[in-house]
Amino acid sequence: MKSIKFRIALLHLFVASCCLTTQAQQRMTYVMDMVHNNPGEAPYVTKYNDGAYLASQGYNSVVTHWHINCAVTYDSFKRNTVRRQSSEREWIEHHAQAIRQKLDSLKQAGLEVYPFTDFLVFPKSVWDKYGDDIQGLGSVAGDGHSGNRTRRVNIQSAMTQKLLRTQIDEIFTEFPQLDGLVIRFGETYLQDTPYHMGGSPISDANAIDDHVLFLNILREEVCVKRGKKVFYRTWDFGYRFHCNPEFYLQVTDRVEPHPLLLFSIKYQQGDFHRNCPFNPTIGIGQHRQVIECQARMEAYGKAAHPYYTASGVIDGWPETQFEIDWADYRLTRQLRDPQKPRGLKDVLATGLVDGMMTWSHGGGWQGPYIKHEIWTDLNCYVLTQWSLNTSLTEEEIFYRFARLKGFDTYNANLFRQIALLSIEAVRKGQLNSYTANQVWWARDEFFSVRDNREVIREIHQKGLEEKVLQEKREAVALWEQIEAISRQLENKDRTLLDAIRVSCTYGRIKYELIEQMWIMMLNYAPDEGITAAKRNLLADALRRYDALWQEWRTLYREQPLCATLYTDLAFRNNEKGSIQEFTGQLREALER
């Protein structure tokens, strides 16, 4: 254990010393995009599914959300494993044919294709025949959303390994144009694969050994035997593979490096959130890495309003100048060790970062659904062009994008002001800088007030109510500034201009609404009632809250380019714990 910690410390020192020198021009090998569709919904309709468009933007690779592991029949393992002329077989064959058509189109555009692959998910027929031999212990992430078809698979089982090798063989036999696979093990969702069952092959009790075994099978079958590439995603939950550098090295040090084997890692120590440290597993070990970056974060508006993420990816978020407790998204208010990296530019000297994977779409559930892709385009363009030439600064690339969108010098500067202001307008509006944070409370199109109970309790215990509310007022002021700047923008592209302005108003309304939510959450607890001193404050906040919802609905009704709105329900349309339930209780209390 000490040797691993010593190696990590040395790597940080190496990165710090190298970052003092001028970075030479560097072009990453893999410039990838992924459209991840919402589970169970119709696929996104977006230009980012068009291979010709991706190639025109500098992408050389695409990560497809095709469930390709569900497009094989296992006939090479045992004929008629999936019975012919059954609905299960017909679905698999139809699914495979649809993939071939999409694959042909992407290859004609000159792109390398790496399907996002859930190992190990098998047809129900396989489970009927071999389930006793392949079943593992424990639950599977995603279990709450995929019904009763999720199953833990035992990778240590000889039968599981045989079926896995068959699965790999049939994927590349059926789809020889594939360049490799992106492997997912951390979450499994089966809403779009009605005849399949399965889940992660990584157990809780034996995770390191399971990863090593799984990786070595993939390395042998895909890289060595077939000359194809594997991108092994480290994403999981808790302090494990994705977040923990010691765990990362304990796994990867037991896998011999191969030029066709890379690890795919989210750039933050956790999910795509704010108040989150840079991922310490990046730039360590012996294996090359590609870095995943979400262009429209599901917890921060999904590009329904301005939110400039590319700057944070490259240079580090403003808050990462401080130490952050990654477990509860808390700023410690102590300056960060300058030897530790804050953004991707700080780890380039390791030579291990060799690719960027943008998520142009996806990563959450349901809405908001956007009508214009300006903020997605901005984040993807800056990250892609930087990947192609890391000697460029974020600012240089930003202004290139602005020129491409038809902004003259003055208006490009206004556009940049909007983008930069959005960085802290989002964080300070939604989270807080003084206590722990529940970062999922306002995700996708939902507001889950119940998630904030412990945060509210800590704010009260420490007497931080006024500071937190002042931060919310600051955020609203930033959004008012953003909206005012958008009204000054000029561009010959009227549609683009309308899209920017509408999105800025959308953001101002949303975060002014959130300010009222925080006022109410901090001043009313349903089980305690309302004091006389707070009655007028809460009544005013509720009136303003109602007026803002009305303004938001009017914006959506009157502006064709306005994204769909949030709902007042909690995650996945639950009334329990929602802002709807909370304000309903407040209304009743005010009437008493």
TACOR-V698071 format. One record per residue. N is the residue number from 0. PSI is psi in radians with two decimals (NA if undefined). D_CENTER is the distance of its C-alpha to the mean C-alpha in Angstrom with 1 decimal. Layout:
n | psi | d_center
N | PSI | D_CENTER
N | PSI | D_CENTER
This chain:
n | psi | d_center
0 | -0.77 | 31.0
1 | -0.64 | 32.7
2 | -0.64 | 32.6
3 | -0.79 | 28.8
4 | -0.68 | 28.5
5 | -0.72 | 31.1
6 | -0.72 | 29.2
7 | -0.75 | 26.0
8 | -0.74 | 28.3
9 | -0.69 | 30.0
10 | -0.70 | 26.8
11 | -0.70 | 25.8
12 | -0.70 | 29.3
13 | -0.79 | 29.1
14 | -0.78 | 26.0
15 | -0.74 | 27.7
16 | -0.66 | 30.9
17 | -0.57 | 29.4
18 | -0.21 | 27.5
19 | -0.33 | 30.9
20 | 2.81 | 31.9
21 | 2.28 | 31.1
22 | 2.25 | 28.3
23 | 2.80 | 29.7
24 | 2.38 | 28.1
25 | 2.36 | 25.5
26 | 2.08 | 23.9
27 | 2.59 | 21.0
28 | -0.70 | 21.9
29 | 2.03 | 18.7
30 | 1.79 | 17.0
31 | 2.64 | 14.5
32 | 2.61 | 12.5
33 | 2.30 | 10.7
34 | 1.92 | 11.0
35 | 1.94 | 9.5
36 | 2.61 | 12.0
37 | 2.26 | 12.0
38 | 2.29 | 14.1
39 | 0.00 | 17.7
40 | 2.91 | 17.6
41 | 2.50 | 19.0
42 | 2.64 | 17.0
43 | 2.44 | 15.8
44 | 1.88 | 18.7
45 | 2.64 | 17.7
46 | -0.29 | 19.3
47 | -0.04 | 16.3
48 | -0.10 | 17.9
49 | 2.00 | 21.1
50 | -0.68 | 21.9
51 | -0.71 | 24.5
52 | -0.80 | 22.2
53 | -0.78 | 19.6
54 | -0.65 | 22.6
55 | -0.39 | 24.0
56 | 0.02 | 21.0
57 | -0.04 | 21.4
58 | 2.49 | 19.0
59 | -0.06 | 20.8
60 | 2.67 | 18.5
61 | 2.40 | 16.3
62 | 1.95 | 14.0
63 | 2.56 | 15.2
64 | 1.30 | 14.2
65 | -0.13 | 17.9
66 | 0.90 | 18.4
67 | -0.42 | 21.0
68 | -0.21 | 22.0
69 | 0.25 | 23.5
70 | 0.40 | 25.7
71 | 2.73 | 28.4
72 | -0.26 | 31.6
73 | 0.38 | 32.7
74 | -0.53 | 36.2
75 | -0.30 | 36.5
76 | -0.87 | 36.2
77 | 2.16 | 38.7
78 | 2.45 | 39.9
79 | 0.42 | 39.1
80 | -0.84 | 36.6
81 | 1.96 | 34.9
82 | 2.30 | 38.0
83 | 2.59 | 38.9
84 | 0.26 | 39.3
85 | 2.78 | 37.1
86 | -0.57 | 34.3
87 | -0.82 | 31.9
88 | -0.75 | 33.2
89 | -0.70 | 33.3
90 | -0.78 | 29.6
91 | -0.81 | 28.7
92 | -0.70 | 31.0
93 | -0.73 | 29.9
94 | -0.75 | 26.2
95 | -0.70 | 27.3
96 | -0.70 | 29.3
97 | -0.68 | 26.4
98 | -0.72 | 24.3
99 | -0.74 | 27.3
100 | -0.77 | 27.6
101 | -0.69 | 24.0
102 | -0.77 | 24.3
103 | -0.75 | 27.6
104 | -0.75 | 26.3
105 | -0.65 | 23.5
106 | -0.60 | 26.1
107 | -0.45 | 28.6
108 | -0.03 | 26.2
109 | 0.31 | 26.4
110 | 2.57 | 22.8
111 | 2.50 | 22.0
112 | 2.20 | 20.2
113 | 1.63 | 18.0
114 | 2.48 | 17.0
115 | 1.96 | 14.1
116 | 2.23 | 16.5
117 | 1.72 | 16.9
118 | 2.30 | 19.9
119 | 2.02 | 21.9
120 | 2.19 | 22.3
121 | 2.75 | 25.9
122 | 2.67 | 28.1
123 | -0.58 | 29.9
124 | -0.67 | 33.1
125 | -0.74 | 32.0
126 | -0.66 | 31.3
127 | -0.65 | 34.7
128 | -0.65 | 36.5
129 | 0.17 | 34.7
130 | -0.69 | 32.7
131 | -0.49 | 35.0
132 | -0.30 | 34.5
133 | -0.14 | 30.7
134 | 2.30 | 29.7
135 | -3.09 | 28.0
136 | 2.58 | 27.9
137 | 2.90 | 25.3
138 | 3.01 | 22.6
139 | 2.37 | 19.3
140 | 2.34 | 15.8
141 | -0.08 | 15.3
142 | -0.61 | 19.1
143 | -0.20 | 19.2
144 | -0.16 | 17.7
145 | 0.24 | 19.4
146 | -2.65 | 23.0
147 | 0.32 | 25.5
148 | -0.10 | 24.5
149 | 2.43 | 22.2
150 | 2.40 | 24.2
151 | 2.25 | 23.8
152 | 2.38 | 25.3
153 | 1.79 | 27.6
154 | -0.34 | 27.0
155 | -0.24 | 30.2
156 | 2.38 | 32.2
157 | -0.67 | 34.3
158 | -0.71 | 33.8
159 | -0.75 | 30.0
160 | -0.67 | 30.3
161 | -0.77 | 32.7
162 | -0.65 | 30.5
163 | -0.81 | 27.5
164 | -0.66 | 29.7
165 | -0.76 | 30.9
166 | -0.81 | 27.5
167 | -0.81 | 26.6
168 | -0.78 | 30.1
169 | -0.56 | 30.0
170 | -0.84 | 26.6
171 | -0.38 | 28.0
172 | -0.76 | 31.4
173 | -0.55 | 30.2
174 | 1.21 | 27.8
175 | -0.31 | 29.5
176 | -0.23 | 27.8
177 | 2.51 | 24.5
178 | -0.21 | 23.7
179 | -2.84 | 21.8
180 | 2.57 | 18.9
181 | 2.14 | 15.4
182 | 2.22 | 15.7
183 | 2.32 | 13.5
184 | -0.29 | 15.3
185 | -0.55 | 13.0
186 | 2.56 | 12.6
187 | 2.21 | 15.0
188 | 2.27 | 15.3
189 | 0.25 | 18.7
190 | -0.50 | 19.1
191 | 0.12 | 19.6
192 | 1.36 | 21.9
193 | -0.28 | 24.9
194 | 0.30 | 27.1
195 | 2.68 | 25.0
196 | 2.71 | 24.5
197 | -2.84 | 22.9
198 | -2.83 | 20.0
199 | 2.44 | 19.1
200 | 0.05 | 22.1
201 | 2.08 | 21.2
202 | 2.88 | 23.4
203 | -0.68 | 23.2
204 | -0.46 | 26.7
205 | 0.68 | 26.7
206 | -0.79 | 23.2
207 | -0.84 | 24.2
208 | -0.65 | 27.0
209 | -0.77 | 24.9
210 | -0.80 | 22.3
211 | -0.80 | 25.3
212 | -0.84 | 27.1
213 | -0.81 | 24.2
214 | -0.73 | 23.4
215 | -0.56 | 27.0
216 | -0.79 | 27.5
217 | -0.75 | 24.7
218 | -0.80 | 26.2
219 | -0.85 | 29.6
220 | -0.68 | 29.0
221 | -0.91 | 26.5
222 | -0.93 | 27.1
223 | -0.91 | 30.8
224 | -0.63 | 32.3
225 | -0.11 | 30.6
226 | 0.50 | 29.5
227 | 2.93 | 25.9
228 | 2.61 | 22.7
229 | 2.22 | 20.3
230 | 1.88 | 16.8
231 | 1.90 | 16.2
232 | 2.37 | 12.7
233 | 0.00 | 13.3
234 | 2.19 | 10.4
235 | -2.96 | 12.5
236 | 2.64 | 13.5
237 | -3.02 | 16.1
238 | 1.32 | 17.7
239 | -2.33 | 17.8
240 | -0.81 | 16.7
241 | -0.61 | 13.4
242 | -0.37 | 14.7
243 | 1.92 | 18.5
244 | -0.53 | 20.3
245 | -0.79 | 23.4
246 | -0.79 | 21.8
247 | -0.82 | 20.1
248 | -0.58 | 23.5
249 | -0.53 | 25.3
250 | -0.98 | 23.5
251 | -0.47 | 23.3
252 | -0.31 | 26.9
253 | 0.15 | 28.2
254 | 2.09 | 26.9
255 | 2.28 | 29.0
256 | 2.58 | 27.2
257 | 2.44 | 27.3
258 | -0.31 | 26.6
259 | 0.09 | 24.7
260 | 2.10 | 22.4
261 | 2.80 | 19.3
262 | 2.40 | 16.5
263 | 2.17 | 12.8
264 | 2.32 | 11.0
265 | 2.53 | 7.9
266 | -0.18 | 10.0
267 | 2.75 | 10.1
268 | 1.26 | 12.2
269 | -2.77 | 9.9
270 | -3.08 | 6.4
271 | 1.47 | 5.0
272 | 2.97 | 8.4
273 | 2.99 | 11.9
274 | 0.75 | 15.0
275 | 2.31 | 13.2
276 | 2.82 | 15.1
277 | 2.53 | 14.5
278 | 2.05 | 13.9
279 | -0.06 | 17.6
280 | -0.13 | 17.2
281 | 2.30 | 16.7
282 | 0.30 | 20.1
283 | 2.89 | 22.0
284 | -2.81 | 23.9
285 | -0.16 | 25.4
286 | 2.56 | 22.8
287 | 2.75 | 20.9
288 | 2.60 | 17.2
289 | 2.56 | 14.5
290 | 2.27 | 11.6
291 | 2.34 | 8.0
292 | 2.22 | 6.9
293 | 2.16 | 4.8
294 | -0.50 | 8.2
295 | 1.57 | 8.0
296 | 2.31 | 5.9
297 | -0.36 | 6.9
298 | -0.05 | 8.9
299 | 0.73 | 10.6
300 | -0.27 | 12.2
301 | 0.65 | 10.2
302 | 0.29 | 12.8
303 | -0.39 | 15.7
304 | 2.92 | 16.9
305 | 2.34 | 16.8
306 | 1.82 | 14.0
307 | 1.90 | 14.4
308 | -0.40 | 11.6
309 | -0.63 | 13.3
310 | -0.75 | 16.0
311 | -0.61 | 14.0
312 | -0.82 | 12.5
313 | -0.90 | 16.1
314 | -0.27 | 18.4
315 | 2.53 | 16.6
316 | 2.71 | 16.0
317 | -0.69 | 19.4
318 | -0.25 | 19.2
319 | 0.03 | 18.7
320 | -0.27 | 22.4
321 | 2.72 | 22.9
322 | 2.47 | 22.3
323 | 2.33 | 19.6
324 | 1.86 | 19.7
325 | -0.47 | 16.3
326 | -0.59 | 17.3
327 | 0.34 | 17.9
328 | 0.88 | 16.3
329 | 2.23 | 19.9
330 | 2.18 | 21.4
331 | -0.22 | 24.5
332 | 0.19 | 26.1
333 | 2.40 | 27.4
334 | 2.43 | 26.9
335 | 2.53 | 24.6
336 | 2.10 | 26.6
337 | -0.26 | 26.8
338 | -0.27 | 26.8
339 | 2.39 | 23.1
340 | 2.60 | 20.6
341 | -0.48 | 18.4
342 | 3.07 | 16.6
343 | -0.53 | 16.6
344 | -0.40 | 20.1
345 | -0.17 | 21.4
346 | 0.06 | 20.8
347 | -0.57 | 22.0
348 | -0.29 | 25.5
349 | -0.40 | 24.7
350 | 0.07 | 24.6
351 | -0.42 | 21.8
352 | 1.96 | 18.9
353 | 0.30 | 19.6
354 | 2.77 | 16.6
355 | 2.28 | 13.5
356 | 1.86 | 10.9
357 | 2.46 | 9.4
358 | 1.63 | 7.0
359 | -0.54 | 9.7
360 | 2.55 | 9.0
361 | 3.02 | 7.3
362 | -0.07 | 4.8
363 | -2.58 | 7.5
364 | 2.35 | 11.3
365 | -2.46 | 14.1
366 | -2.92 | 14.4
367 | 2.66 | 14.9
368 | 2.20 | 15.9
369 | 2.72 | 16.7
370 | -0.23 | 20.1
371 | 2.52 | 19.7
372 | 0.42 | 17.0
373 | -0.78 | 18.4
374 | -0.55 | 15.4
375 | -0.80 | 13.1
376 | -0.76 | 16.1
377 | -0.91 | 16.6
378 | -0.74 | 13.4
379 | -0.72 | 13.5
380 | -0.84 | 17.2
381 | -0.76 | 17.2
382 | -0.70 | 14.8
383 | -0.85 | 16.7
384 | -0.59 | 20.1
385 | -0.67 | 19.5
386 | -0.60 | 18.6
387 | -0.35 | 21.9
388 | 1.58 | 23.9
389 | -0.02 | 22.6
390 | -0.27 | 26.0
391 | 2.64 | 25.0
392 | 2.78 | 23.7
393 | -0.73 | 20.8
394 | -0.73 | 23.6
395 | -0.80 | 25.5
396 | -0.67 | 22.7
397 | -0.83 | 21.9
398 | -0.50 | 25.6
399 | -0.79 | 25.7
400 | -0.79 | 23.1
401 | -0.72 | 25.2
402 | -0.73 | 28.3
403 | -0.52 | 26.9
404 | 0.08 | 26.1
405 | 0.25 | 29.8
406 | 2.30 | 29.7
407 | 3.14 | 32.8
408 | -0.81 | 32.8
409 | -0.81 | 33.3
410 | -0.49 | 30.7
411 | -0.64 | 28.1
412 | -0.69 | 28.7
413 | -0.76 | 28.2
414 | -0.70 | 24.9
415 | -0.66 | 23.8
416 | -0.75 | 24.9
417 | -0.84 | 22.7
418 | -0.84 | 19.6
419 | -0.67 | 20.5
420 | -0.56 | 21.6
421 | -0.45 | 18.4
422 | -0.91 | 16.7
423 | -0.40 | 18.9
424 | -0.64 | 19.7
425 | -0.90 | 16.3
426 | -0.87 | 16.2
427 | -0.42 | 19.8
428 | -0.67 | 19.8
429 | -0.68 | 17.3
430 | -2.91 | 17.7
431 | 2.73 | 20.8
432 | 0.16 | 22.1
433 | -0.33 | 24.8
434 | -3.02 | 23.7
435 | 2.84 | 20.9
436 | 2.52 | 18.0
437 | 1.67 | 16.5
438 | -0.26 | 13.1
439 | 0.08 | 12.4
440 | -0.54 | 15.7
441 | 1.25 | 14.8
442 | 2.80 | 11.7
443 | -2.19 | 11.5
444 | 0.48 | 15.3
445 | 2.71 | 16.6
446 | 1.85 | 18.5
447 | 1.56 | 19.2
448 | -0.67 | 22.0
449 | -0.56 | 22.9
450 | -0.38 | 19.8
451 | 0.10 | 21.4
452 | -0.82 | 24.7
453 | -0.61 | 24.6
454 | -0.82 | 23.3
455 | -0.74 | 26.2
456 | -0.75 | 28.6
457 | -0.70 | 27.9
458 | -0.77 | 28.3
459 | -0.78 | 31.6
460 | -0.60 | 32.8
461 | 0.05 | 32.3
462 | 0.68 | 33.7
463 | 0.26 | 30.7
464 | -0.82 | 30.7
465 | -0.67 | 32.1
466 | -0.76 | 29.8
467 | -0.76 | 26.7
468 | -0.59 | 28.2
469 | -0.63 | 29.3
470 | -0.62 | 25.7
471 | -0.67 | 24.8
472 | -0.69 | 27.8
473 | -0.77 | 26.8
474 | -0.75 | 23.4
475 | -0.69 | 25.4
476 | -0.68 | 27.7
477 | -0.72 | 25.0
478 | -0.61 | 23.9
479 | -0.65 | 27.5
480 | -0.77 | 27.9
481 | -0.83 | 25.0
482 | -0.73 | 26.6
483 | -0.71 | 30.0
484 | -0.69 | 28.9
485 | -0.52 | 27.4
486 | -0.27 | 30.9
487 | -0.29 | 32.5
488 | 2.55 | 30.4
489 | 2.43 | 32.4
490 | 2.46 | 31.5
491 | -0.41 | 33.5
492 | 1.69 | 30.5
493 | -0.63 | 31.0
494 | -0.78 | 28.1
495 | -0.80 | 25.7
496 | -0.77 | 27.5
497 | -0.71 | 27.4
498 | -0.75 | 23.7
499 | -0.82 | 23.1
500 | -0.77 | 25.7
501 | -0.71 | 24.5
502 | -0.59 | 20.9
503 | -0.70 | 22.4
504 | -0.71 | 24.6
505 | -0.82 | 21.9
506 | -0.71 | 20.1
507 | -0.79 | 23.4
508 | -0.78 | 24.3
509 | -0.82 | 21.0
510 | -0.38 | 21.3
511 | -0.65 | 25.0
512 | -0.79 | 24.5
513 | -0.64 | 22.2
514 | -0.77 | 25.1
515 | -0.63 | 27.5
516 | -0.77 | 25.3
517 | -0.69 | 25.5
518 | -0.81 | 29.2
519 | -0.74 | 29.8
520 | -0.63 | 27.7
521 | -0.25 | 29.5
522 | 0.02 | 32.9
523 | 2.27 | 33.1
524 | 2.12 | 32.8
525 | -0.53 | 34.0
526 | 0.04 | 36.1
527 | -0.25 | 37.9
528 | -3.01 | 39.0
529 | 2.26 | 39.5
530 | 2.73 | 41.8
531 | -0.61 | 44.2
532 | -0.43 | 42.8
533 | -0.08 | 39.3
534 | -0.86 | 40.4
535 | -0.70 | 40.6
536 | -0.81 | 37.3
537 | -0.65 | 35.5
538 | -0.72 | 37.4
539 | -0.74 | 36.5
540 | -0.70 | 32.8
541 | -0.69 | 32.9
542 | -0.76 | 34.9
543 | -0.68 | 32.5
544 | -0.85 | 29.5
545 | -0.70 | 31.3
546 | -0.65 | 32.3
547 | -0.70 | 28.7
548 | -0.72 | 27.6
549 | -0.72 | 30.6
550 | -0.70 | 29.7
551 | -0.79 | 26.2
552 | -0.63 | 27.6
553 | -0.73 | 30.3
554 | -0.80 | 27.8
555 | -0.70 | 26.0
556 | -0.62 | 29.4
557 | -0.28 | 30.9
558 | 1.91 | 28.2
559 | -0.44 | 27.2
560 | 0.08 | 24.2
561 | 2.32 | 22.7
562 | 2.81 | 19.4
563 | 2.70 | 19.9
564 | 2.86 | 20.3
565 | 2.87 | 18.8
566 | 2.86 | 21.0
567 | 0.28 | 22.9
568 | 2.89 | 22.0
569 | 3.13 | 19.7
570 | 2.30 | 16.7
571 | 0.64 | 17.5
572 | 0.58 | 20.7
573 | 2.31 | 22.5
574 | -0.60 | 25.3
575 | 2.18 | 25.7
576 | 0.10 | 24.2
577 | 2.94 | 23.2
578 | -0.49 | 24.4
579 | -0.84 | 26.8
580 | -0.77 | 28.4
581 | -0.85 | 28.6
582 | -0.51 | 30.2
583 | -0.74 | 32.5
584 | -0.67 | 33.8
585 | -0.72 | 34.3
586 | -0.79 | 36.2
587 | -0.72 | 38.5
588 | -0.65 | 39.1
589 | -0.45 | 40.0
590 | -0.30 | 42.5
591 | NA | 44.3
